[in-house]
Amino acid sequence: MSDPVSQQTPDPSQREVEVQELQRWLETVKTWDQTDSAQTRKDICLHLRPLRDFLHKLQTYINSMTSTTEALRRLPLLGQFLGRLCWIPHVTADATSRSLLFQCLWGMYSEEPENAVEAKANQWIRKTLCQLTTDEEDTAQTLMKLLGVPPAEYHLKVLRKMLARLQEQAGTVCTVSCDGNQSCLCDTVQATSEACIPLVTCPEAASLIGALLQRPFTSVKAPLSEDFIQATGSAYSCRLLSLEAPAVVSLWWHSVSSLEDAVLRLMEQVLTDNKTTSHKLQQLISESLLPKACAQHCSIFLVVNDIFSCALKQMEENESLRLLITTFTTHFLKELATQKQQKSVPLKAYFPKAPAGVLLPLLTQPSEMPEEAWRDHLTWLSGSLRRLSEEEEEEEDRDGTNRGLPLLFEAWFLLVSSSHWVDVALQLLVSSQDSDCEHLLWLLTFYHHPTNRGHHRDQQLVVVKEAWGHICGLFTAMGAPPLGGGSSLLADLLSPEPQQPSPAPVLILQLLLSSAMFSPLPLSGSTQILLAVVERSGVTLEAACVLGSLEIRLSGGGRTHTLLPRIKALQQALAPNT
């Protein structure tokens, strides 16, 4: 017995309750031990949690005894109860229950037996521990030789035998469309899933669990136990269960909570890392399996997109979140393209809230049309979004309501998801004629300031036009030093007085950096202008962050091979000052 001196004997009233409770549990265990049926396994799963609580309570009680003799005198049925439990695989397969059983038995072991009862108890405990442990202990050698099985394989062999039986049951397929009152093979599968609840953390059970998750169902009944889905999702989220990719997708289809955990985990990985590179972001998204799952199941995409939408409402200016949404949507559309031959789900089903008129034009990739068509495409997009914003804002003003402009938000969210067109607009703006600037600048301003009500889009557009005029002046004055009035005025717009409205510094920085990247000026001249402006305005760090974001987005547009050297040179120029 462990530390008998420091323990206290429980009072008599508590001892009487323990005896009665142990008697009830023993009767339950006897019924489990008599037959191995689907109903028995279901009953074990339903009682597994209270059984753990009782074993924990029993462990504490055993450790409070001064000797094994005293424990057996006060609880005569203790050995029978523990012994029967140790030979029920559906109990011992559960890691927590097995650990508690081990501790109860170990608590009864006497290091120095004082009588025949304790010596016999020790002998029995040694044998029983062999059923629970996989360690090659000297005390287990005799029993293992009699069984003809190496001790390290004994528990595993029992577990595999049970899994083989469950795997056979899981292979049954219901071929009828039964209603909720009929008995069918789905009942057997549901019972099998319930029997797997204690096994969700066993690596040997992963293939069976994956097979259950991916099993086709034709019955209107709930195909898998809700407790099984919850236990599997919890084990997978805690990294206690390893599943193949198809099984993970099936788990998300069955369990919205597991899907939500996966999306939130991806968001946390991206939003907490300020140095996420293009390669790392795409790797995180690809390894998450979420784009593939979304392409296979429209319902999964709707949940994921709704989480992104809600997050964007709360953090609408978070550039990392925008990058995540854009990159994720690009990966999803690629996966969706590979699924088209297998099934035909209209694109509108994935974006039911988005304005239908701009859905396909925004989701179309720039690489899917000739470059000479980009300008007209962006002009049309800008005009359509502008009309939509004006109509919805006017309607709200007439009604005098505060509806949150739902249609306008969905259009803006779709633009954020497809911000490759924003990058194309920045590129075209550098080489645009004056007649094109209005449409492109409005689209860029809308991307950063989607409404007038809280974002002051009209005011921002005025500031952006002024800033763009200064930028054009700097990059067209080929021989002039960039330290004159143009750079000074631009620096003032980037770092205004505290009492003035925000002049959209992120957009102005994007315009400045786009000019440095796409301008026909030599790299040295563009770098000199960029450094002069950002150093005077004190936004060198912000410029480096925006440049990094542009690099990530542009990396997916097929123009990296020409832009990357120039981007790297600009980043190196900014690095000493960040």
C-alpha positions as CSV (number, residue, x, y, z in Angstrom):
1,M,0.0,0.0,0.0
2,S,1.2,3.5,-0.8
3,D,2.0,5.9,2.0
4,P,-0.4,4.4,4.6
5,V,0.7,6.7,7.5
6,S,-0.4,9.9,5.9
7,Q,-3.8,8.5,4.8
8,Q,-6.9,8.6,6.9
9,T,-9.6,6.0,7.1
10,P,-13.0,7.2,5.7
11,D,-15.9,7.5,8.1
12,P,-18.4,4.5,8.5
13,S,-21.2,6.2,6.6
14,Q,-19.0,6.8,3.6
15,R,-17.8,3.1,3.9
16,E,-21.4,1.8,3.7
17,V,-22.1,3.9,0.6
18,E,-19.0,2.5,-1.1
19,V,-20.0,-1.1,-0.5
20,Q,-23.5,-0.5,-2.0
21,E,-22.0,1.4,-4.9
22,L,-19.4,-1.3,-5.6
23,Q,-22.2,-4.0,-5.5
24,R,-24.2,-2.1,-8.1
25,W,-21.2,-1.7,-10.4
26,L,-20.3,-5.4,-9.9
27,E,-23.7,-6.5,-11.1
28,T,-23.4,-4.2,-14.1
29,V,-19.9,-5.7,-15.0
30,K,-21.2,-9.2,-14.6
31,T,-23.8,-8.5,-17.3
32,W,-21.1,-7.1,-19.6
33,D,-18.9,-10.2,-19.0
34,Q,-21.7,-12.7,-19.8
35,T,-22.2,-11.9,-23.5
36,D,-20.4,-9.9,-26.2
37,S,-23.3,-8.4,-28.2
38,A,-24.0,-5.0,-29.9
39,Q,-26.3,-4.1,-27.0
40,T,-23.6,-5.0,-24.4
41,R,-21.0,-2.8,-26.3
42,K,-23.5,0.1,-26.4
43,D,-24.2,-0.2,-22.7
44,I,-20.5,-0.2,-21.9
45,C,-20.0,3.0,-24.0
46,L,-22.9,4.7,-22.2
47,H,-21.5,3.8,-18.8
48,L,-17.8,4.5,-19.7
49,R,-17.7,8.0,-18.3
50,P,-19.4,7.3,-14.9
51,L,-17.2,4.1,-14.7
52,R,-14.1,6.3,-15.0
53,D,-15.4,8.5,-12.2
54,F,-16.1,5.5,-10.0
55,L,-12.6,4.0,-10.6
56,H,-11.0,7.3,-9.7
57,K,-13.1,7.4,-6.5
58,L,-12.1,3.8,-5.9
59,Q,-8.5,4.5,-6.4
60,T,-8.6,7.3,-3.8
61,Y,-10.4,5.0,-1.4
62,I,-7.9,2.2,-1.8
63,N,-5.0,4.5,-1.2
64,S,-6.6,5.7,2.0
65,M,-6.5,2.2,3.5
66,T,-3.6,1.2,5.8
67,S,-3.2,-2.2,4.2
68,T,-4.5,-4.5,1.5
69,T,-6.1,-6.7,4.2
70,E,-8.1,-3.7,5.4
71,A,-9.2,-2.8,1.9
72,L,-10.4,-6.3,1.2
73,R,-12.1,-6.6,4.6
74,R,-14.1,-3.4,4.0
75,L,-14.8,-4.2,0.3
76,P,-14.9,-7.9,0.0
77,L,-16.1,-7.7,-3.7
78,L,-13.2,-5.4,-4.7
79,G,-11.0,-8.1,-6.2
80,Q,-13.9,-9.7,-8.1
81,F,-14.9,-6.3,-9.5
82,L,-11.4,-5.3,-10.7
83,G,-10.7,-8.8,-12.0
84,R,-13.8,-8.9,-14.2
85,L,-13.1,-5.4,-15.5
86,C,-9.6,-6.3,-16.6
87,W,-11.0,-9.0,-18.9
88,I,-13.5,-6.8,-20.7
89,P,-11.7,-5.5,-23.9
90,H,-14.1,-2.7,-24.5
91,V,-13.1,-1.2,-21.1
92,T,-9.4,-1.9,-21.2
93,A,-9.1,-0.5,-24.7
94,D,-9.9,2.9,-23.3
95,A,-6.6,4.4,-22.2
96,T,-8.1,6.4,-19.3
97,S,-10.0,3.4,-17.9
98,R,-7.0,1.1,-18.3
99,S,-4.7,3.6,-16.4
100,L,-7.2,3.9,-13.5
101,L,-7.5,0.1,-13.3
102,F,-3.7,-0.2,-13.2
103,Q,-3.5,2.3,-10.4
104,C,-6.2,0.6,-8.4
105,L,-4.4,-2.8,-8.7
106,W,-1.1,-1.2,-7.9
107,G,-2.6,0.5,-4.9
108,M,-3.6,-3.0,-3.5
109,Y,-0.1,-4.4,-4.1
110,S,1.8,-5.0,-0.8
111,E,5.5,-4.5,-1.0
112,E,6.0,-6.6,2.2
113,P,3.0,-9.0,2.6
114,E,2.1,-9.4,6.2
115,N,-0.2,-12.5,5.8
116,A,-1.4,-15.1,3.4
117,V,-4.2,-12.9,2.1
118,E,-1.8,-10.2,1.0
119,A,0.6,-12.7,-0.5
120,K,-2.2,-14.3,-2.5
121,A,-3.4,-10.9,-3.5
122,N,0.0,-10.0,-4.8
123,Q,0.2,-13.2,-6.9
124,W,-3.3,-12.4,-8.4
125,I,-2.3,-8.8,-9.0
126,R,0.8,-9.8,-10.9
127,K,-1.2,-12.0,-13.3
128,T,-3.9,-9.4,-13.7
129,L,-1.5,-6.6,-14.5
130,C,-0.3,-8.7,-17.5
131,Q,-3.7,-8.1,-19.0
132,L,-3.2,-4.3,-18.8
133,T,0.5,-3.7,-19.5
134,T,2.6,-4.1,-22.5
135,D,5.9,-3.9,-20.7
136,E,8.1,-7.0,-20.5
137,E,8.1,-7.4,-16.7
138,D,9.8,-10.3,-14.9
139,T,6.7,-11.0,-12.9
140,A,4.7,-11.5,-16.1
141,Q,7.0,-14.1,-17.7
142,T,5.3,-17.3,-16.2
143,L,1.8,-16.3,-17.3
144,M,3.0,-15.2,-20.8
145,K,4.8,-18.6,-21.3
146,L,1.7,-20.5,-20.5
147,L,-0.3,-18.4,-22.9
148,G,2.4,-18.8,-25.6
149,V,2.3,-15.0,-26.4
150,P,5.1,-12.5,-25.8
151,P,4.0,-10.1,-23.1
152,A,4.5,-7.0,-25.2
153,E,1.9,-8.4,-27.7
154,Y,-0.7,-9.8,-25.3
155,H,-2.9,-6.7,-24.8
156,L,-2.4,-5.8,-28.5
157,K,-3.5,-9.2,-29.6
158,V,-6.7,-9.0,-27.6
159,L,-7.3,-5.5,-29.0
160,R,-6.8,-6.7,-32.6
161,K,-9.1,-9.6,-32.2
162,M,-11.8,-7.2,-31.0
163,L,-11.1,-4.8,-33.9
164,A,-11.3,-7.6,-36.5
165,R,-14.8,-8.4,-35.2
166,L,-15.9,-4.8,-35.3
167,Q,-14.4,-4.4,-38.8
168,E,-16.5,-7.3,-40.0
169,Q,-19.7,-5.7,-38.6
170,A,-18.7,-2.3,-40.2
171,G,-18.5,-3.9,-43.6
172,T,-22.3,-4.6,-43.7
173,V,-24.1,-2.4,-46.1
174,C,-27.7,-1.3,-45.9
175,T,-29.3,-1.7,-49.3
176,V,-32.8,-0.6,-48.4
177,S,-34.4,2.7,-47.8
178,C,-35.7,2.1,-44.4
179,D,-37.6,4.5,-42.2
180,G,-37.1,5.2,-38.6
181,N,-39.3,2.4,-37.4
182,Q,-37.6,-0.4,-39.3
183,S,-34.7,-2.5,-38.2
184,C,-31.9,-2.6,-40.7
185,L,-28.2,-3.2,-41.0
186,C,-27.6,0.5,-40.2
187,D,-28.5,-0.5,-36.6
188,T,-25.5,-2.8,-36.5
189,V,-23.2,-0.1,-37.9
190,Q,-24.4,2.4,-35.4
191,A,-23.8,-0.1,-32.6
192,T,-20.3,-0.7,-34.0
193,S,-19.6,3.0,-34.0
194,E,-20.7,3.1,-30.3
195,A,-18.4,0.2,-29.5
196,C,-15.5,2.2,-31.0
197,I,-15.9,5.1,-28.6
198,P,-13.3,3.8,-26.1
199,L,-11.0,3.0,-29.0
200,V,-10.7,6.5,-30.6
201,T,-7.2,7.1,-29.1
202,C,-5.9,3.6,-30.1
203,P,-3.7,3.8,-33.2
204,E,-4.7,0.3,-34.2
205,A,-8.4,1.4,-34.5
206,A,-7.7,4.3,-36.8
207,S,-8.4,2.3,-40.0
208,L,-11.7,1.1,-38.6
209,I,-12.7,4.6,-37.5
210,G,-11.8,5.9,-40.9
211,A,-13.9,3.2,-42.6
212,L,-16.9,4.0,-40.5
213,L,-16.6,7.7,-41.3
214,Q,-16.4,7.1,-45.0
215,R,-19.1,4.4,-45.2
216,P,-22.0,5.2,-47.6
217,F,-25.4,5.4,-46.1
218,T,-28.9,4.9,-47.6
219,S,-31.0,4.8,-44.4
220,V,-32.8,7.9,-43.1
221,K,-31.6,6.9,-39.6
222,A,-28.6,8.6,-38.1
223,P,-25.9,6.3,-39.5
224,L,-23.3,6.9,-36.8
225,S,-23.6,7.5,-33.1
226,E,-23.4,11.1,-32.1
227,D,-21.2,10.2,-29.2
228,F,-18.9,8.4,-31.6
229,I,-18.7,11.5,-33.8
230,Q,-18.0,13.7,-30.8
231,A,-15.4,11.4,-29.4
232,T,-13.6,11.0,-32.8
233,G,-13.7,14.8,-33.4
234,S,-12.3,15.5,-29.9
235,A,-9.5,12.9,-30.3
236,Y,-8.5,14.3,-33.8
237,S,-8.5,17.9,-32.6
238,C,-6.3,17.0,-29.7
239,R,-3.9,15.1,-32.1
240,L,-4.7,11.8,-30.3
241,L,-6.0,10.2,-33.4
242,S,-4.4,10.1,-36.9
243,L,-6.7,9.8,-39.9
244,E,-6.1,9.6,-43.6
245,A,-7.2,12.6,-45.6
246,P,-10.5,11.1,-46.9
247,A,-11.5,10.2,-43.4
248,V,-10.7,13.7,-42.1
249,V,-13.0,15.1,-44.8
250,S,-15.7,12.7,-43.8
251,L,-15.3,13.6,-40.2
252,W,-15.9,17.3,-41.1
253,W,-18.9,16.4,-43.1
254,H,-20.4,14.6,-40.0
255,S,-19.2,17.1,-37.4
256,V,-19.6,20.9,-37.8
257,S,-17.7,21.4,-34.5
258,S,-14.7,19.6,-35.8
259,L,-14.8,21.6,-39.0
260,E,-15.0,24.8,-37.1
261,D,-12.0,23.8,-35.0
262,A,-10.0,23.1,-38.1
263,V,-10.8,26.5,-39.6
264,L,-10.1,28.4,-36.4
265,R,-6.8,26.6,-36.0
266,L,-5.8,27.6,-39.6
267,M,-6.8,31.2,-38.9
268,E,-4.8,31.2,-35.6
269,Q,-1.7,29.9,-37.4
270,V,-1.9,32.7,-40.0
271,L,-2.9,35.6,-37.9
272,T,-0.4,35.0,-35.1
273,D,2.6,34.9,-37.5
274,N,3.6,38.3,-38.7
275,K,6.3,36.8,-40.9
276,T,4.2,34.4,-43.0
277,T,5.7,34.0,-46.5
278,S,3.8,33.2,-49.6
279,H,5.2,29.6,-49.6
280,K,4.3,29.1,-45.9
281,L,0.8,30.5,-46.3
282,Q,0.1,28.2,-49.3
283,Q,1.6,25.3,-47.4
284,L,-0.6,25.8,-44.4
285,I,-3.7,26.1,-46.5
286,S,-2.9,23.0,-48.5
287,E,-1.9,20.9,-45.5
288,S,-5.2,21.9,-43.7
289,L,-7.1,19.8,-46.3
290,L,-9.9,22.4,-46.1
291,P,-9.9,23.5,-49.8
292,K,-10.2,19.8,-50.9
293,A,-13.0,19.2,-48.4
294,C,-14.8,22.4,-49.6
295,A,-14.6,21.3,-53.2
296,Q,-16.0,17.8,-52.4
297,H,-18.8,19.0,-50.2
298,C,-20.6,22.3,-50.8
299,S,-22.0,22.2,-47.2
300,I,-18.4,22.3,-45.8
301,F,-17.5,25.3,-48.0
302,L,-20.6,27.2,-46.8
303,V,-19.5,26.7,-43.1
304,V,-15.9,27.7,-43.9
305,N,-16.9,30.7,-45.9
306,D,-19.3,31.9,-43.2
307,I,-16.5,31.7,-40.6
308,F,-14.3,33.8,-42.8
309,S,-17.1,36.3,-43.5
310,C,-17.8,36.7,-39.7
311,A,-14.1,37.2,-39.0
312,L,-13.8,39.8,-41.8
313,K,-16.7,41.8,-40.2
314,Q,-14.8,41.9,-37.0
315,M,-11.3,42.5,-38.5
316,E,-12.1,44.2,-41.8
317,E,-8.7,46.0,-42.0
318,N,-6.6,43.0,-41.0
319,E,-4.3,42.4,-44.1
320,S,-3.3,38.9,-42.9
321,L,-6.9,37.8,-42.8
322,R,-7.5,39.2,-46.3
323,L,-4.5,37.3,-47.6
324,L,-5.8,34.1,-46.0
325,I,-9.2,34.5,-47.6
326,T,-7.8,35.3,-51.0
327,T,-5.3,32.5,-51.0
328,F,-7.8,30.0,-49.6
329,T,-10.4,30.9,-52.3
330,T,-7.8,30.4,-55.0
331,H,-6.9,27.0,-53.7
332,F,-10.6,26.1,-53.4
333,L,-11.3,27.1,-57.0
334,K,-8.4,24.9,-58.2
335,E,-9.7,22.0,-56.3
336,L,-13.2,22.6,-57.5
337,A,-12.0,22.6,-61.1
338,T,-10.7,19.0,-60.6
339,Q,-14.1,17.9,-59.3
340,K,-16.2,19.1,-62.2
341,Q,-15.9,15.9,-64.1
342,Q,-17.3,13.9,-61.1
343,K,-20.2,16.1,-60.2
344,S,-21.9,19.3,-61.3
345,V,-22.7,21.8,-58.6
346,P,-23.5,25.3,-59.8
347,L,-21.1,28.0,-58.6
348,K,-24.0,30.0,-57.2
349,A,-24.6,27.1,-54.7
350,Y,-21.2,27.9,-53.1
351,F,-21.9,31.7,-52.9
352,P,-25.7,31.9,-52.4
353,K,-25.5,35.4,-50.8
354,A,-23.3,37.0,-53.4
355,P,-24.8,39.3,-56.1
356,A,-25.2,37.0,-59.1
357,G,-24.1,39.7,-61.6
358,V,-20.6,40.0,-60.3
359,L,-20.0,36.4,-59.1
360,L,-18.5,34.8,-62.1
361,P,-16.6,38.0,-63.3
362,L,-14.9,38.3,-59.9
363,L,-14.1,34.6,-59.5
364,T,-12.6,34.4,-63.0
365,Q,-8.8,34.3,-62.8
366,P,-6.8,36.9,-64.7
367,S,-4.9,34.0,-66.4
368,E,-8.2,32.8,-67.9
369,M,-8.5,35.8,-70.2
370,P,-6.1,37.7,-72.5
371,E,-4.2,40.6,-70.9
372,E,-5.6,43.1,-73.3
373,A,-9.1,42.3,-71.9
374,W,-8.1,43.1,-68.3
375,R,-8.8,46.8,-68.5
376,D,-12.3,46.5,-69.9
377,H,-13.1,43.7,-67.4
378,L,-12.0,45.9,-64.5
379,T,-13.9,48.9,-65.9
380,W,-17.0,46.8,-66.0
381,L,-16.5,45.4,-62.5
382,S,-15.9,48.9,-61.1
383,G,-19.0,50.2,-62.7
384,S,-21.2,47.3,-61.5
385,L,-19.9,47.5,-57.9
386,R,-20.3,51.2,-57.9
387,R,-24.0,51.0,-59.0
388,L,-24.6,48.3,-56.4
389,S,-23.2,50.4,-53.6
390,E,-25.1,53.5,-54.6
391,E,-28.4,51.7,-55.0
392,E,-28.1,49.9,-51.6
393,E,-27.0,53.0,-49.7
394,E,-29.8,55.1,-51.3
395,E,-32.3,52.5,-50.3
396,E,-31.1,52.4,-46.8
397,D,-31.3,56.2,-46.6
398,R,-34.9,56.2,-47.9
399,D,-36.0,53.5,-45.4
400,G,-34.1,55.2,-42.5
401,T,-33.0,51.7,-41.4
402,N,-29.7,50.3,-40.3
403,R,-29.7,46.9,-42.1
404,G,-25.9,46.7,-42.4
405,L,-26.0,46.8,-46.2
406,P,-25.9,43.0,-46.5
407,L,-25.8,42.8,-50.4
408,L,-23.0,45.4,-50.5
409,F,-21.0,43.5,-47.8
410,E,-21.4,40.2,-49.8
411,A,-20.1,42.0,-52.9
412,W,-17.1,43.4,-51.0
413,F,-16.4,40.0,-49.4
414,L,-16.4,38.5,-52.8
415,L,-13.9,41.1,-54.0
416,V,-11.7,40.4,-51.0
417,S,-11.9,36.7,-51.9
418,S,-10.8,37.6,-55.4
419,S,-8.3,40.3,-54.7
420,H,-6.2,39.2,-57.6
421,W,-8.2,41.7,-59.6
422,V,-7.2,44.4,-57.1
423,D,-3.5,43.6,-57.9
424,V,-4.2,43.7,-61.6
425,A,-5.8,47.1,-61.1
426,L,-2.7,48.4,-59.3
427,Q,-0.6,47.1,-62.2
428,L,-2.7,48.7,-64.9
429,L,-3.0,52.0,-63.0
430,V,0.7,52.6,-63.4
431,S,0.3,52.5,-67.2
432,S,-3.3,53.8,-67.5
433,Q,-4.5,56.8,-69.4
434,D,-6.3,59.6,-67.5
435,S,-9.7,58.3,-68.7
436,D,-9.1,55.0,-67.0
437,C,-8.0,56.3,-63.6
438,E,-11.4,57.1,-62.2
439,H,-12.7,53.5,-62.5
440,L,-9.5,51.9,-61.2
441,L,-9.1,54.3,-58.3
442,W,-12.8,53.8,-57.3
443,L,-12.4,50.0,-57.3
444,L,-9.2,50.2,-55.2
445,T,-10.9,52.6,-52.7
446,F,-13.9,50.4,-52.5
447,Y,-11.7,47.4,-51.6
448,H,-10.2,49.3,-48.7
449,H,-13.3,51.4,-47.8
450,P,-16.5,49.6,-48.9
451,T,-19.1,52.0,-47.6
452,N,-19.7,55.7,-46.9
453,R,-21.4,55.2,-43.6
454,G,-18.4,54.2,-41.5
455,H,-15.6,54.0,-44.0
456,H,-16.0,57.5,-45.6
457,R,-15.4,56.1,-49.0
458,D,-16.1,59.3,-50.9
459,Q,-13.7,61.3,-48.7
460,Q,-11.1,58.6,-49.1
461,L,-11.5,58.7,-52.9
462,V,-10.7,62.4,-52.9
463,V,-7.5,61.8,-50.8
464,V,-6.5,58.9,-52.9
465,K,-6.8,60.9,-56.2
466,E,-4.7,63.6,-54.7
467,A,-2.1,61.1,-53.6
468,W,-2.1,59.4,-57.0
469,G,-1.4,62.7,-58.6
470,H,1.7,63.3,-56.5
471,I,2.9,59.7,-57.1
472,C,2.5,60.1,-60.9
473,G,4.4,63.4,-60.7
474,L,7.3,61.8,-58.8
475,F,7.7,58.8,-61.2
476,T,7.4,60.8,-64.4
477,A,10.0,63.5,-63.3
478,M,12.8,61.3,-64.7
479,G,15.7,63.6,-63.8
480,A,14.3,65.5,-60.9
481,P,15.5,64.6,-57.4
482,P,12.7,63.0,-55.4
483,L,13.1,65.2,-52.4
484,G,11.0,68.1,-53.6
485,G,7.4,69.2,-53.1
486,G,5.8,66.0,-54.5
487,S,7.4,63.7,-52.0
488,S,6.8,66.2,-49.2
489,L,3.1,66.4,-50.0
490,L,2.8,62.6,-50.3
491,A,4.6,62.1,-47.0
492,D,2.1,64.4,-45.4
493,L,-0.8,62.3,-46.7
494,L,0.9,59.1,-45.3
495,S,1.3,60.6,-41.9
496,P,-1.4,63.2,-41.3
497,E,-2.1,65.3,-38.2
498,P,-4.1,63.4,-35.5
499,Q,-7.2,65.6,-35.9
500,Q,-7.5,64.9,-39.6
501,P,-9.5,61.9,-41.1
502,S,-7.5,58.8,-42.0
503,P,-6.2,59.3,-45.6
504,A,-6.1,55.5,-46.4
505,P,-2.4,55.0,-45.8
506,V,-2.5,51.3,-46.8
507,L,-3.9,52.1,-50.2
508,I,-1.5,55.0,-50.8
509,L,1.4,52.8,-49.9
510,Q,0.1,50.2,-52.3
511,L,-0.1,52.8,-55.0
512,L,3.4,54.0,-54.2
513,L,4.8,50.4,-54.1
514,S,3.0,49.4,-57.3
515,S,4.6,52.4,-59.1
516,A,8.0,51.3,-57.8
517,M,7.4,47.8,-59.1
518,F,5.7,48.4,-62.4
519,S,7.1,51.8,-63.4
520,P,9.4,52.0,-66.5
521,L,11.9,53.8,-64.4
522,P,15.2,52.0,-63.6
523,L,15.1,50.1,-60.3
524,S,17.6,52.5,-58.8
525,G,15.3,55.5,-59.5
526,S,12.2,53.7,-58.2
527,T,14.0,52.7,-55.0
528,Q,15.3,56.3,-54.4
529,I,11.7,57.7,-54.7
530,L,10.3,55.0,-52.5
531,L,12.9,55.5,-49.7
532,A,12.6,59.3,-49.9
533,V,8.8,59.2,-49.3
534,V,8.6,56.4,-46.6
535,E,11.5,57.7,-44.6
536,R,10.1,61.3,-44.6
537,S,6.7,60.0,-43.5
538,G,8.0,57.5,-41.0
539,V,6.2,54.5,-42.4
540,T,9.1,52.4,-43.5
541,L,7.9,49.4,-41.5
542,E,4.4,49.7,-42.8
543,A,5.8,49.9,-46.4
544,A,7.7,46.7,-45.8
545,C,4.6,44.9,-44.5
546,V,2.5,46.1,-47.5
547,L,5.2,45.0,-49.9
548,G,5.3,41.6,-48.3
549,S,1.5,41.3,-48.7
550,L,1.7,42.3,-52.3
551,E,4.4,39.7,-52.9
552,I,2.2,36.9,-51.4
553,R,-0.8,37.9,-53.6
554,L,1.2,38.4,-56.8
555,S,2.9,35.1,-56.3
556,G,-0.3,33.3,-57.3
557,G,-0.8,35.3,-60.5
558,G,1.9,33.8,-62.7
559,R,4.0,36.9,-62.8
560,T,6.4,36.0,-60.0
561,H,9.3,35.3,-62.4
562,T,9.4,38.9,-63.6
563,L,8.4,40.7,-60.4
564,L,10.3,38.7,-57.8
565,P,13.8,40.2,-58.5
566,R,12.4,43.8,-58.3
567,I,10.3,43.0,-55.2
568,K,13.4,41.5,-53.5
569,A,15.5,44.5,-54.3
570,L,12.9,46.9,-52.9
571,Q,12.6,44.7,-49.7
572,Q,16.4,44.8,-49.3
573,A,16.3,48.6,-49.6
574,L,13.7,48.9,-46.9
575,A,15.3,46.3,-44.6
576,P,18.0,48.4,-43.0
577,N,15.4,51.0,-41.9
578,T,12.8,48.5,-40.5
